[in-house]
């Protein structure tokens, strides 16, 4: 896995750990908001995007990718929060746990998809 994938996979767990800080802590707010705006969408984009918007792309492609990442992140955050809210168990910690697990799973799935594959060897017919 690349360092980007490691950072995205671990960021959710760091954000979950930061929720243990007092509610008025600026560090808690900054890390939580940054995670919710970027990481779930980046994990999903790494899985489903054909070409990375980070490497070898022009400025317009990077802006397009950033908007996609933020939009997908906000959508996944809203879906997770709504599901927990409707089941009457909503808390920030539970939402962060769900999104951290989802982000890690998406990153691992993208790493499995992009791993080099061994060529398939046809069976030898000895007949």
N, C-alpha and C positions, 0 to 999 in steps of 0.2 A: 504494500500500500504506500501511496505517496504521503508526503508530510501534510498536504492539504486534507486528505481523507482522514488521517490521524487527528488533525486539529478539529475537524468537524465532528468526528465521532466522540472525542473527549470533551468538547466544549459543552455539550449538554450535561455531562456529569459534573463539570466544574460549576455550571450555572445552578444545578441542583444543590450542590454543596454550599453555594453562596446564599441560598435561601435560608440557611441556618443563622445568618447574621440578623441583627435587629432590623425591623421593617423600615426604619428611618435612615439606614445606612446608604450613603451615595454609591458605594461599591456594589451593594446588592441591586440597586436600581439599574446601574449602568450595565452590569454583566447580564442581568435578566433581560433587559430591553434589547441589548445587542444580540443575545442568543435568539430571542423570539423573532427578531427582524431578519436574521440572516441564516442561521444554521439549519433549521428544518428544510427551508427552500433550497439551500445549497446542496444538502444531502440528496434531495429529490432530483435536483438538476443534474448532479453528478451521475445519477442512475439513468435518467431518461434522455439527457441531451446527447445528440450525435457528436457534436464537436464542442470542445470546451471553449467558452467565451474568454478564458483567461490567456490561453497560449496561442500566439500567432494571429490574433484577431485585431481588427482595427478598432478605433475608438467607438464607433457606432455599435459595433457588435458587443463591446464590453458594456456599454450603457444598456443595451437591450437585455443582456444577460443579467445585469444587476437588477433591473426592473422586474424581470422574471423571478429572480431569487426572492426579492422582497414580497412580491405578490403571492408566490407559492407559500412562503413562510407565514404570512399573515393568514392565508386560507387554512393551512394546517393547524395553526394556533387556534383559530376560531372554531374549527371542527372539534379539536380536542377539548377546548374549554366548554363548548356547547354540549358535547356528549357527557362530560362530567357534571355540568350544571343540571342538565335534564335528568340525570340519574341521582341528583341530590347529594353528590359527594364532591362538589367542586372546592378545591383549594389551589393556591399557587403551586404548592409543593407537588401535588398530584398531577397537575398539568405539566409541570416541568419534568416530572418523572416519565410521563407518557411521551412527551416530545423528545426527551433524551434517548429513550429506548427506540423510538421510531427513527430518529436521526442515525443512531448507531446501526440499526438494521438496514437502513437504506444505503449507508456507506459500505457496509459489508457486502450487500448485494451488488453494488456497483464494482467493488473490488473483485468479486467472484466472476462477474460478467466480463471484466476486462483482462482477466488473467490469461497468460498465453496457454494455448491448448496444444496438446500433443497431437500430431497427425494421426488420423485413423488408419489403421493398417487393415487392409482387406484380408479375409481369411484365405489361406492357401488351399487350393483344391488339389488334393493328391489323388485324383481319381483316375 
